Amino acid sequence: MREARRRAEAMGTSVNQLVRQFLEQLAGRTDPEADAAEFERLSRAAKGNSRGWKFNREELHERG
């Protein structure tokens, strides 16, 4: 859970918000244009600072 919090923080959001977004997507209640706009907003707010977090292909494809 600690790693999830760190990753969410690096993305400029919270674990709670990520779970909410996932459930909305699962239920088919998302607007792709709104999602793209939110992604852009978060990207600009983060100003490219990943705080040392790097993408790891194996982690991205893990099946908890």
PyMOL Python script that loads the backbone (N, CA, C, O; Angstrom):
from pymol import cmd

cmd.read_pdbstr("""\
ATOM      1  N   MET A   1       0.821  -1.191   0.000  1.00  0.00           N
ATOM      2  CA  MET A   1       0.000   0.000   0.000  1.00  0.00           C
ATOM      3  C   MET A   1       0.865   1.255   0.000  1.00  0.00           C
ATOM      4  O   MET A   1       0.498   2.265  -0.601  1.00  0.00           O
ATOM      5  N   ARG A   2       1.995   1.196   0.662  1.00  0.00           N
ATOM      6  CA  ARG A   2       2.903   2.342   0.718  1.00  0.00           C
ATOM      7  C   ARG A   2       3.390   2.709  -0.688  1.00  0.00           C
ATOM      8  O   ARG A   2       3.456   3.886  -1.040  1.00  0.00           O
ATOM      9  N   GLU A   3       3.729   1.694  -1.484  1.00  0.00           N
ATOM     10  CA  GLU A   3       4.192   1.941  -2.857  1.00  0.00           C
ATOM     11  C   GLU A   3       3.075   2.555  -3.696  1.00  0.00           C
ATOM     12  O   GLU A   3       3.331   3.430  -4.524  1.00  0.00           O
ATOM     13  N   ALA A   4       1.852   2.109  -3.491  1.00  0.00           N
ATOM     14  CA  ALA A   4       0.715   2.682  -4.222  1.00  0.00           C
ATOM     15  C   ALA A   4       0.547   4.155  -3.876  1.00  0.00           C
ATOM     16  O   ALA A   4       0.267   4.973  -4.751  1.00  0.00           O
ATOM     17  N   ARG A   5       0.714   4.489  -2.617  1.00  0.00           N
ATOM     18  CA  ARG A   5       0.619   5.894  -2.204  1.00  0.00           C
ATOM     19  C   ARG A   5       1.716   6.735  -2.843  1.00  0.00           C
ATOM     20  O   ARG A   5       1.470   7.853  -3.296  1.00  0.00           O
ATOM     21  N   ARG A   6       2.917   6.194  -2.874  1.00  0.00           N
ATOM     22  CA  ARG A   6       4.042   6.939  -3.482  1.00  0.00           C
ATOM     23  C   ARG A   6       3.792   7.162  -4.974  1.00  0.00           C
ATOM     24  O   ARG A   6       4.045   8.248  -5.495  1.00  0.00           O
ATOM     25  N   ARG A   7       3.306   6.149  -5.643  1.00  0.00           N
ATOM     26  CA  ARG A   7       3.048   6.292  -7.083  1.00  0.00           C
ATOM     27  C   ARG A   7       1.910   7.268  -7.346  1.00  0.00           C
ATOM     28  O   ARG A   7       1.992   8.087  -8.261  1.00  0.00           O
ATOM     29  N   ALA A   8       0.866   7.186  -6.563  1.00  0.00           N
ATOM     30  CA  ALA A   8      -0.248   8.122  -6.726  1.00  0.00           C
ATOM     31  C   ALA A   8       0.233   9.546  -6.490  1.00  0.00           C
ATOM     32  O   ALA A   8      -0.139  10.455  -7.232  1.00  0.00           O
ATOM     33  N   GLU A   9       1.043   9.747  -5.481  1.00  0.00           N
ATOM     34  CA  GLU A   9       1.574  11.076  -5.185  1.00  0.00           C
ATOM     35  C   GLU A   9       2.406  11.593  -6.355  1.00  0.00           C
ATOM     36  O   GLU A   9       2.308  12.764  -6.723  1.00  0.00           O
ATOM     37  N   ALA A  10       3.220  10.722  -6.935  1.00  0.00           N
ATOM     38  CA  ALA A  10       4.041  11.118  -8.083  1.00  0.00           C
ATOM     39  C   ALA A  10       3.169  11.502  -9.270  1.00  0.00           C
ATOM     40  O   ALA A  10       3.583  12.291 -10.119  1.00  0.00           O
ATOM     41  N   MET A  11       1.956  10.943  -9.330  1.00  0.00           N
ATOM     42  CA  MET A  11       1.019  11.256 -10.412  1.00  0.00           C
ATOM     43  C   MET A  11       0.161  12.481 -10.084  1.00  0.00           C
ATOM     44  O   MET A  11      -0.639  12.929 -10.905  1.00  0.00           O
ATOM     45  N   GLY A  12       0.339  13.010  -8.880  1.00  0.00           N
ATOM     46  CA  GLY A  12      -0.429  14.184  -8.486  1.00  0.00           C
ATOM     47  C   GLY A  12      -1.848  13.865  -8.071  1.00  0.00           C
ATOM     48  O   GLY A  12      -2.741  14.699  -8.224  1.00  0.00           O
ATOM     49  N   THR A  13      -2.070  12.679  -7.551  1.00  0.00           N
ATOM     50  CA  THR A  13      -3.410  12.267  -7.148  1.00  0.00           C
ATOM     51  C   THR A  13      -3.305  11.402  -5.895  1.00  0.00           C
ATOM     52  O   THR A  13      -2.248  11.328  -5.268  1.00  0.00           O
ATOM     53  N   SER A  14      -4.394  10.756  -5.540  1.00  0.00           N
ATOM     54  CA  SER A  14      -4.408   9.890  -4.365  1.00  0.00           C
ATOM     55  C   SER A  14      -4.819   8.479  -4.782  1.00  0.00           C
ATOM     56  O   SER A  14      -5.384   8.277  -5.857  1.00  0.00           O
ATOM     57  N   VAL A  15      -4.531   7.520  -3.924  1.00  0.00           N
ATOM     58  CA  VAL A  15      -4.955   6.141  -4.179  1.00  0.00           C
ATOM     59  C   VAL A  15      -6.476   6.108  -4.269  1.00  0.00           C
ATOM     60  O   VAL A  15      -7.037   5.411  -5.115  1.00  0.00           O
ATOM     61  N   ASN A  16      -7.137   6.856  -3.406  1.00  0.00           N
ATOM     62  CA  ASN A  16      -8.590   6.930  -3.414  1.00  0.00           C
ATOM     63  C   ASN A  16      -9.118   7.360  -4.780  1.00  0.00           C
ATOM     64  O   ASN A  16     -10.040   6.749  -5.319  1.00  0.00           O
ATOM     65  N   GLN A  17      -8.524   8.420  -5.336  1.00  0.00           N
ATOM     66  CA  GLN A  17      -8.956   8.925  -6.635  1.00  0.00           C
ATOM     67  C   GLN A  17      -8.677   7.915  -7.741  1.00  0.00           C
ATOM     68  O   GLN A  17      -9.494   7.751  -8.647  1.00  0.00           O
ATOM     69  N   LEU A  18      -7.550   7.244  -7.679  1.00  0.00           N
ATOM     70  CA  LEU A  18      -7.237   6.230  -8.688  1.00  0.00           C
ATOM     71  C   LEU A  18      -8.235   5.081  -8.640  1.00  0.00           C
ATOM     72  O   LEU A  18      -8.667   4.593  -9.685  1.00  0.00           O
ATOM     73  N   VAL A  19      -8.604   4.646  -7.446  1.00  0.00           N
ATOM     74  CA  VAL A  19      -9.594   3.573  -7.305  1.00  0.00           C
ATOM     75  C   VAL A  19     -10.944   4.040  -7.838  1.00  0.00           C
ATOM     76  O   VAL A  19     -11.627   3.295  -8.540  1.00  0.00           O
ATOM     77  N   ARG A  20     -11.329   5.261  -7.509  1.00  0.00           N
ATOM     78  CA  ARG A  20     -12.589   5.818  -7.994  1.00  0.00           C
ATOM     79  C   ARG A  20     -12.616   5.835  -9.527  1.00  0.00           C
ATOM     80  O   ARG A  20     -13.605   5.442 -10.146  1.00  0.00           O
ATOM     81  N   GLN A  21     -11.517   6.296 -10.126  1.00  0.00           N
ATOM     82  CA  GLN A  21     -11.439   6.344 -11.582  1.00  0.00           C
ATOM     83  C   GLN A  21     -11.514   4.947 -12.189  1.00  0.00           C
ATOM     84  O   GLN A  21     -12.180   4.738 -13.203  1.00  0.00           O
ATOM     85  N   PHE A  22     -10.827   3.991 -11.562  1.00  0.00           N
ATOM     86  CA  PHE A  22     -10.868   2.622 -12.051  1.00  0.00           C
ATOM     87  C   PHE A  22     -12.294   2.071 -12.027  1.00  0.00           C
ATOM     88  O   PHE A  22     -12.743   1.447 -12.988  1.00  0.00           O
ATOM     89  N   LEU A  23     -12.993   2.306 -10.929  1.00  0.00           N
ATOM     90  CA  LEU A  23     -14.363   1.800 -10.815  1.00  0.00           C
ATOM     91  C   LEU A  23     -15.292   2.471 -11.816  1.00  0.00           C
ATOM     92  O   LEU A  23     -16.194   1.827 -12.352  1.00  0.00           O
ATOM     93  N   GLU A  24     -15.082   3.746 -12.070  1.00  0.00           N
ATOM     94  CA  GLU A  24     -15.884   4.439 -13.073  1.00  0.00           C
ATOM     95  C   GLU A  24     -15.630   3.860 -14.461  1.00  0.00           C
ATOM     96  O   GLU A  24     -16.560   3.683 -15.247  1.00  0.00           O
ATOM     97  N   GLN A  25     -14.367   3.569 -14.755  1.00  0.00           N
ATOM     98  CA  GLN A  25     -14.040   2.963 -16.039  1.00  0.00           C
ATOM     99  C   GLN A  25     -14.658   1.574 -16.138  1.00  0.00           C
ATOM    100  O   GLN A  25     -15.202   1.206 -17.179  1.00  0.00           O
ATOM    101  N   LEU A  26     -14.575   0.816 -15.075  1.00  0.00           N
ATOM    102  CA  LEU A  26     -15.130  -0.531 -15.045  1.00  0.00           C
ATOM    103  C   LEU A  26     -16.639  -0.494 -15.302  1.00  0.00           C
ATOM    104  O   LEU A  26     -17.182  -1.356 -15.993  1.00  0.00           O
ATOM    105  N   ALA A  27     -17.298   0.504 -14.743  1.00  0.00           N
ATOM    106  CA  ALA A  27     -18.742   0.634 -14.915  1.00  0.00           C
ATOM    107  C   ALA A  27     -19.103   1.318 -16.241  1.00  0.00           C
ATOM    108  O   ALA A  27     -20.281   1.447 -16.575  1.00  0.00           O
ATOM    109  N   GLY A  28     -18.092   1.751 -16.988  1.00  0.00           N
ATOM    110  CA  GLY A  28     -18.352   2.385 -18.269  1.00  0.00           C
ATOM    111  C   GLY A  28     -18.894   3.790 -18.150  1.00  0.00           C
ATOM    112  O   GLY A  28     -19.643   4.245 -19.015  1.00  0.00           O
ATOM    113  N   ARG A  29     -18.525   4.482 -17.088  1.00  0.00           N
ATOM    114  CA  ARG A  29     -19.070   5.815 -16.841  1.00  0.00           C
ATOM    115  C   ARG A  29     -18.036   6.918 -17.053  1.00  0.00           C
ATOM    116  O   ARG A  29     -18.092   7.950 -16.383  1.00  0.00           O
ATOM    117  N   THR A  30     -17.125   6.723 -17.945  1.00  0.00           N
ATOM    118  CA  THR A  30     -16.133   7.756 -18.154  1.00  0.00           C
ATOM    119  C   THR A  30     -16.339   8.432 -19.496  1.00  0.00           C
ATOM    120  O   THR A  30     -16.922   7.859 -20.416  1.00  0.00           O
ATOM    121  N   ASP A  31     -15.866   9.623 -19.589  1.00  0.00           N
ATOM    122  CA  ASP A  31     -15.912  10.411 -20.804  1.00  0.00           C
ATOM    123  C   ASP A  31     -14.475  10.509 -21.313  1.00  0.00           C
ATOM    124  O   ASP A  31     -13.647  11.157 -20.673  1.00  0.00           O
ATOM    125  N   PRO A  32     -14.161   9.888 -22.440  1.00  0.00           N
ATOM    126  CA  PRO A  32     -12.772   9.899 -22.928  1.00  0.00           C
ATOM    127  C   PRO A  32     -12.193  11.306 -23.077  1.00  0.00           C
ATOM    128  O   PRO A  32     -11.016  11.517 -22.785  1.00  0.00           O
ATOM    129  N   GLU A  33     -12.987  12.256 -23.519  1.00  0.00           N
ATOM    130  CA  GLU A  33     -12.483  13.624 -23.669  1.00  0.00           C
ATOM    131  C   GLU A  33     -12.163  14.240 -22.299  1.00  0.00           C
ATOM    132  O   GLU A  33     -11.155  14.928 -22.141  1.00  0.00           O
ATOM    133  N   ALA A  34     -13.024  13.986 -21.325  1.00  0.00           N
ATOM    134  CA  ALA A  34     -12.779  14.493 -19.970  1.00  0.00           C
ATOM    135  C   ALA A  34     -11.550  13.806 -19.371  1.00  0.00           C
ATOM    136  O   ALA A  34     -10.755  14.442 -18.680  1.00  0.00           O
ATOM    137  N   ASP A  35     -11.399  12.513 -19.637  1.00  0.00           N
ATOM    138  CA  ASP A  35     -10.226  11.784 -19.150  1.00  0.00           C
ATOM    139  C   ASP A  35      -8.947  12.361 -19.743  1.00  0.00           C
ATOM    140  O   ASP A  35      -7.956  12.536 -19.034  1.00  0.00           O
ATOM    141  N   ALA A  36      -8.963  12.658 -21.046  1.00  0.00           N
ATOM    142  CA  ALA A  36      -7.782  13.228 -21.703  1.00  0.00           C
ATOM    143  C   ALA A  36      -7.467  14.605 -21.126  1.00  0.00           C
ATOM    144  O   ALA A  36      -6.303  14.937 -20.903  1.00  0.00           O
ATOM    145  N   ALA A  37      -8.494  15.398 -20.887  1.00  0.00           N
ATOM    146  CA  ALA A  37      -8.291  16.732 -20.314  1.00  0.00           C
ATOM    147  C   ALA A  37      -7.725  16.631 -18.899  1.00  0.00           C
ATOM    148  O   ALA A  37      -6.848  17.412 -18.529  1.00  0.00           O
ATOM    149  N   GLU A  38      -8.213  15.682 -18.109  1.00  0.00           N
ATOM    150  CA  GLU A  38      -7.704  15.485 -16.751  1.00  0.00           C
ATOM    151  C   GLU A  38      -6.251  15.009 -16.779  1.00  0.00           C
ATOM    152  O   GLU A  38      -5.430  15.450 -15.975  1.00  0.00           O
ATOM    153  N   PHE A  39      -5.946  14.112 -17.707  1.00  0.00           N
ATOM    154  CA  PHE A  39      -4.567  13.641 -17.855  1.00  0.00           C
ATOM    155  C   PHE A  39      -3.645  14.815 -18.201  1.00  0.00           C
ATOM    156  O   PHE A  39      -2.559  14.950 -17.636  1.00  0.00           O
ATOM    157  N   GLU A  40      -4.081  15.644 -19.116  1.00  0.00           N
ATOM    158  CA  GLU A  40      -3.272  16.807 -19.486  1.00  0.00           C
ATOM    159  C   GLU A  40      -3.083  17.744 -18.297  1.00  0.00           C
ATOM    160  O   GLU A  40      -1.980  18.242 -18.068  1.00  0.00           O
ATOM    161  N   ARG A  41      -4.149  17.985 -17.543  1.00  0.00           N
ATOM    162  CA  ARG A  41      -4.064  18.861 -16.369  1.00  0.00           C
ATOM    163  C   ARG A  41      -3.068  18.312 -15.355  1.00  0.00           C
ATOM    164  O   ARG A  41      -2.228  19.050 -14.839  1.00  0.00           O
ATOM    165  N   LEU A  42      -3.164  17.010 -15.071  1.00  0.00           N
ATOM    166  CA  LEU A  42      -2.258  16.385 -14.107  1.00  0.00           C
ATOM    167  C   LEU A  42      -0.817  16.395 -14.616  1.00  0.00           C
ATOM    168  O   LEU A  42       0.118  16.593 -13.840  1.00  0.00           O
ATOM    169  N   SER A  43      -0.643  16.185 -15.908  1.00  0.00           N
ATOM    170  CA  SER A  43       0.701  16.197 -16.490  1.00  0.00           C
ATOM    171  C   SER A  43       1.339  17.565 -16.350  1.00  0.00           C
ATOM    172  O   SER A  43       2.513  17.679 -15.998  1.00  0.00           O
ATOM    173  N   ARG A  44       0.570  18.596 -16.625  1.00  0.00           N
ATOM    174  CA  ARG A  44       1.098  19.958 -16.518  1.00  0.00           C
ATOM    175  C   ARG A  44       1.385  20.311 -15.049  1.00  0.00           C
ATOM    176  O   ARG A  44       2.376  20.980 -14.754  1.00  0.00           O
ATOM    177  N   ALA A  45       0.531  19.868 -14.144  1.00  0.00           N
ATOM    178  CA  ALA A  45       0.711  20.161 -12.720  1.00  0.00           C
ATOM    179  C   ALA A  45       1.952  19.471 -12.169  1.00  0.00           C
ATOM    180  O   ALA A  45       2.620  20.013 -11.288  1.00  0.00           O
ATOM    181  N   ALA A  46       2.269  18.282 -12.678  1.00  0.00           N
ATOM    182  CA  ALA A  46       3.418  17.525 -12.189  1.00  0.00           C
ATOM    183  C   ALA A  46       4.731  18.129 -12.679  1.00  0.00           C
ATOM    184  O   ALA A  46       5.781  17.883 -12.085  1.00  0.00           O
ATOM    185  N   LYS A  47       4.688  18.898 -13.730  1.00  0.00           N
ATOM    186  CA  LYS A  47       5.867  19.571 -14.289  1.00  0.00           C
ATOM    187  C   LYS A  47       7.022  18.611 -14.539  1.00  0.00           C
ATOM    188  O   LYS A  47       8.189  18.980 -14.407  1.00  0.00           O
ATOM    189  N   GLY A  48       6.686  17.379 -14.900  1.00  0.00           N
ATOM    190  CA  GLY A  48       7.715  16.421 -15.283  1.00  0.00           C
ATOM    191  C   GLY A  48       8.537  15.868 -14.142  1.00  0.00           C
ATOM    192  O   GLY A  48       9.554  15.219 -14.391  1.00  0.00           O
ATOM    193  N   ASN A  49       8.144  16.095 -12.904  1.00  0.00           N
ATOM    194  CA  ASN A  49       8.914  15.608 -11.772  1.00  0.00           C
ATOM    195  C   ASN A  49       8.314  14.292 -11.285  1.00  0.00           C
ATOM    196  O   ASN A  49       7.272  14.279 -10.629  1.00  0.00           O
ATOM    197  N   SER A  50       8.975  13.197 -11.609  1.00  0.00           N
ATOM    198  CA  SER A  50       8.485  11.887 -11.181  1.00  0.00           C
ATOM    199  C   SER A  50       9.023  11.495  -9.814  1.00  0.00           C
ATOM    200  O   SER A  50       8.755  10.399  -9.323  1.00  0.00           O
ATOM    201  N   ARG A  51       9.792  12.406  -9.197  1.00  0.00           N
ATOM    202  CA  ARG A  51      10.380  12.169  -7.876  1.00  0.00           C
ATOM    203  C   ARG A  51      11.164  10.873  -7.828  1.00  0.00           C
ATOM    204  O   ARG A  51      11.167  10.168  -6.820  1.00  0.00           O
ATOM    205  N   GLY A  52      11.828  10.570  -8.929  1.00  0.00           N
ATOM    206  CA  GLY A  52      12.676   9.391  -8.978  1.00  0.00           C
ATOM    207  C   GLY A  52      11.986   8.121  -9.421  1.00  0.00           C
ATOM    208  O   GLY A  52      12.654   7.117  -9.670  1.00  0.00           O
ATOM    209  N   TRP A  53      10.656   8.135  -9.526  1.00  0.00           N
ATOM    210  CA  TRP A  53       9.950   6.933  -9.957  1.00  0.00           C
ATOM    211  C   TRP A  53      10.173   6.718 -11.438  1.00  0.00           C
ATOM    212  O   TRP A  53      10.076   7.657 -12.229  1.00  0.00           O
ATOM    213  N   LYS A  54      10.471   5.484 -11.817  1.00  0.00           N
ATOM    214  CA  LYS A  54      10.687   5.153 -13.215  1.00  0.00           C
ATOM    215  C   LYS A  54       9.778   4.001 -13.602  1.00  0.00           C
ATOM    216  O   LYS A  54       9.488   3.119 -12.793  1.00  0.00           O
ATOM    217  N   PHE A  55       9.336   4.023 -14.842  1.00  0.00           N
ATOM    218  CA  PHE A  55       8.515   2.929 -15.340  1.00  0.00           C
ATOM    219  C   PHE A  55       9.333   1.651 -15.362  1.00  0.00           C
ATOM    220  O   PHE A  55      10.511   1.653 -15.722  1.00  0.00           O
ATOM    221  N   ASN A  56       8.702   0.584 -14.979  1.00  0.00           N
ATOM    222  CA  ASN A  56       9.323  -0.721 -14.970  1.00  0.00           C
ATOM    223  C   ASN A  56       8.352  -1.668 -15.660  1.00  0.00           C
ATOM    224  O   ASN A  56       7.267  -1.933 -15.142  1.00  0.00           O
ATOM    225  N   ARG A  57       8.730  -2.173 -16.814  1.00  0.00           N
ATOM    226  CA  ARG A  57       7.832  -2.997 -17.622  1.00  0.00           C
ATOM    227  C   ARG A  57       7.232  -4.153 -16.822  1.00  0.00           C
ATOM    228  O   ARG A  57       6.033  -4.413 -16.925  1.00  0.00           O
ATOM    229  N   GLU A  58       8.032  -4.838 -16.041  1.00  0.00           N
ATOM    230  CA  GLU A  58       7.532  -5.987 -15.286  1.00  0.00           C
ATOM    231  C   GLU A  58       6.471  -5.546 -14.260  1.00  0.00           C
ATOM    232  O   GLU A  58       5.439  -6.199 -14.106  1.00  0.00           O
ATOM    233  N   GLU A  59       6.740  -4.432 -13.565  1.00  0.00           N
ATOM    234  CA  GLU A  59       5.771  -3.943 -12.582  1.00  0.00           C
ATOM    235  C   GLU A  59       4.472  -3.538 -13.250  1.00  0.00           C
ATOM    236  O   GLU A  59       3.390  -3.783 -12.717  1.00  0.00           O
ATOM    237  N   LEU A  60       4.577  -2.912 -14.424  1.00  0.00           N
ATOM    238  CA  LEU A  60       3.378  -2.456 -15.120  1.00  0.00           C
ATOM    239  C   LEU A  60       2.481  -3.614 -15.527  1.00  0.00           C
ATOM    240  O   LEU A  60       1.264  -3.464 -15.634  1.00  0.00           O
ATOM    241  N   HIS A  61       3.101  -4.783 -15.755  1.00  0.00           N
ATOM    242  CA  HIS A  61       2.327  -5.931 -16.220  1.00  0.00           C
ATOM    243  C   HIS A  61       2.065  -6.963 -15.142  1.00  0.00           C
ATOM    244  O   HIS A  61       1.556  -8.045 -15.435  1.00  0.00           O
ATOM    245  N   GLU A  62       2.404  -6.648 -13.892  1.00  0.00           N
ATOM    246  CA  GLU A  62       2.141  -7.574 -12.793  1.00  0.00           C
ATOM    247  C   GLU A  62       0.655  -7.789 -12.637  1.00  0.00           C
ATOM    248  O   GLU A  62      -0.138  -6.866 -12.820  1.00  0.00           O
ATOM    249  N   ARG A  63       0.292  -8.963 -12.310  1.00  0.00           N
ATOM    250  CA  ARG A  63      -1.114  -9.307 -12.041  1.00  0.00           C
ATOM    251  C   ARG A  63      -1.230  -9.666 -10.565  1.00  0.00           C
ATOM    252  O   ARG A  63      -1.157 -10.837 -10.194  1.00  0.00           O
ATOM    253  N   GLY A  64      -1.414  -8.624  -9.707  1.00  0.00           N
ATOM    254  CA  GLY A  64      -1.502  -8.778  -8.258  1.00  0.00           C
ATOM    255  C   GLY A  64      -2.214  -9.942  -7.852  1.00  0.00           C
ATOM    256  O   GLY A  64      -2.361 -10.190  -6.655  1.00  0.00           O
TER     257      GLY A  64
END
""", "prot")
cmd.dss("prot")
cmd.show_as("cartoon", "prot")
cmd.util.cbc("prot")
cmd.orient("prot")
